Amino acid sequence: MDKLKRIAATFIMAMISVFANAQDAAADANDVMKANGKIYVVMSVVIVIVLGLFIYLINLDRKITKLEKE
């Protein structure tokens, strides 16, 4: 479980740095998306994809741990 926490922490830190760097370049695109109201659709899709990946990785880790114990 400690390994999973380290992997999750590393992934979160990497995503924070990516989002921090992307904010300057995407300021104009964000204004257009906010004006059209589509930024919420894009963010919801991104959140669903990231949550799906996390759930998949957690399930995969549990299955692998179970196989290793056998």
Helices and strands as residue ranges (DSSP letters): H 2-25, H 27-36, H 39-69
